[in-house]
Amino acid sequence: MVSTKNQAAFLQAIEQWNSGNLNAYLELYDEHVVLNGFPPGLPPGRVGARLFYEGIWAAFPGSHLILHDLILEDDRLACRYELEATHQGEFMGVPPTGKKVRVPGITICRFEDGVCVERWNQADMMGWMQQLGAMPQ
């Protein structure tokens, strides 16, 4: 079943992320993946995904993803998640604070042949910045 193959690929990628293996995590993505809801100005495809996630890892080394809901239908997978991390490097102009953050988000991936070819992502950026003390509560 296609959705089971996609679920296995996604869960394997999350396991790799949580193990600190960014290269293996990025295998989830097609070389030409379309990223929606990511910061503007990223190069297209897996190259842009790598730059984005390298920035996350530089600011929040050892970050951990917690999955709450996983919904599969045809070639799509939707997931409600939380990112748990400690702010140890500059992030979006905010110097390291040492603060622990917990950032909820929702993502949808569209798969072809077991790899993600398009992803939509929405994380609580305002809440993230508030937890870092960069915005008022």
C-alpha positions as CSV (number, residue, x, y, z in Angstrom):
1,M,0.0,0.0,0.0
2,V,1.4,3.4,-1.0
3,S,0.4,5.3,2.1
4,T,2.2,2.7,4.3
5,K,5.4,3.1,2.3
6,N,5.1,6.9,2.7
7,Q,4.5,6.6,6.4
8,A,7.5,4.3,6.8
9,A,9.7,6.8,4.9
10,F,8.4,9.7,7.1
11,L,8.9,7.9,10.4
12,Q,12.4,6.8,9.4
13,A,13.3,10.4,8.6
14,I,12.0,11.6,12.0
15,E,14.0,8.9,13.7
16,Q,17.1,10.1,11.8
17,W,16.4,13.7,12.8
18,N,16.0,12.7,16.5
19,S,19.3,10.7,16.2
20,G,21.1,13.9,14.9
21,N,21.6,12.4,11.4
22,L,20.7,15.3,9.1
23,N,22.0,13.7,5.9
24,A,19.8,10.6,6.5
25,Y,16.8,12.9,7.4
26,L,17.2,14.7,4.1
27,E,16.8,11.5,2.1
28,L,13.1,11.9,2.7
29,Y,13.1,14.7,0.1
30,D,13.2,14.5,-3.6
31,E,16.1,16.5,-5.2
32,H,13.6,18.9,-6.6
33,V,11.2,19.1,-3.6
34,V,8.9,22.1,-3.5
35,L,8.9,23.7,0.0
36,N,5.9,25.8,1.0
37,G,5.7,27.8,4.3
38,F,9.5,27.9,4.6
39,P,11.5,31.2,4.8
40,P,11.7,33.1,1.6
41,G,15.0,33.2,-0.4
42,L,15.9,29.6,0.1
43,P,17.3,27.9,-3.0
44,P,14.9,25.4,-4.5
45,G,14.8,21.7,-3.8
46,R,16.8,19.6,-1.4
47,V,19.6,22.2,-1.4
48,G,17.2,24.7,0.2
49,A,15.9,22.1,2.7
50,R,19.5,21.4,3.7
51,L,20.3,25.1,4.2
52,F,17.1,25.6,6.3
53,Y,17.7,22.6,8.5
54,E,21.4,23.3,8.9
55,G,20.3,26.7,10.3
56,I,17.9,25.0,12.8
57,W,20.6,22.5,13.9
58,A,23.2,25.4,14.3
59,A,20.8,27.3,16.6
60,F,19.2,24.3,18.3
61,P,21.6,21.3,18.3
62,G,20.1,18.1,19.5
63,S,16.5,19.2,18.7
64,H,13.9,16.6,19.0
65,L,10.6,16.1,17.1
66,I,7.6,14.7,18.8
67,L,4.8,13.4,16.6
68,H,1.2,13.7,17.9
69,D,-1.0,12.9,14.9
70,L,-0.3,11.2,11.6
71,I,-2.9,11.1,9.0
72,L,-2.5,9.3,5.6
73,E,-4.5,9.6,2.5
74,D,-3.4,8.5,-1.0
75,D,-0.1,10.3,-1.7
76,R,-0.3,12.7,1.2
77,L,0.7,12.6,4.9
78,A,-0.3,15.1,7.5
79,C,1.3,15.4,10.8
80,R,0.9,17.5,14.0
81,Y,4.2,17.8,15.7
82,E,6.3,19.7,18.3
83,L,9.9,20.6,18.1
84,E,11.7,20.5,21.5
85,A,15.1,22.2,21.7
86,T,17.5,24.4,23.6
87,H,18.5,27.7,21.9
88,Q,22.3,27.5,21.7
89,G,23.1,29.5,18.5
90,E,21.9,32.6,16.7
91,F,18.4,32.1,15.3
92,M,16.7,34.7,13.1
93,G,18.9,37.4,14.6
94,V,18.4,36.3,18.2
95,P,21.6,35.5,20.0
96,P,21.7,32.3,22.0
97,T,19.6,32.4,25.1
98,G,20.0,28.9,26.5
99,K,16.2,28.8,26.7
100,K,14.3,25.5,26.1
101,V,11.5,25.9,23.6
102,R,8.6,23.7,22.5
103,V,7.2,24.7,19.1
104,P,4.1,23.2,17.7
105,G,3.5,22.8,14.0
106,I,1.6,21.1,11.3
107,T,3.1,19.7,8.1
108,I,1.7,18.0,5.0
109,C,3.9,16.0,2.6
110,R,3.0,14.8,-0.9
111,F,4.9,11.7,-1.9
112,E,5.9,10.1,-5.2
113,D,7.8,6.8,-5.3
114,G,8.3,7.0,-1.5
115,V,10.0,10.4,-1.3
116,C,8.5,13.8,-0.5
117,V,8.1,15.9,-3.6
118,E,6.2,18.8,-2.0
119,R,5.8,19.9,1.6
120,W,3.6,22.5,3.3
121,N,4.7,23.5,6.8
122,Q,3.3,25.8,9.5
123,A,5.1,26.2,12.8
124,D,4.1,28.6,15.6
125,M,6.9,31.2,14.8
126,M,5.3,33.9,17.0
127,G,5.3,31.5,19.9
128,W,8.8,30.4,19.1
129,M,10.1,34.0,19.2
130,Q,8.1,34.7,22.4
131,Q,9.8,31.7,24.1
132,L,13.2,33.1,23.1
133,G,12.2,36.5,24.6
134,A,12.4,38.2,21.2
135,M,8.7,39.2,21.3
136,P,6.4,40.2,24.1
137,Q,4.1,37.5,25.4
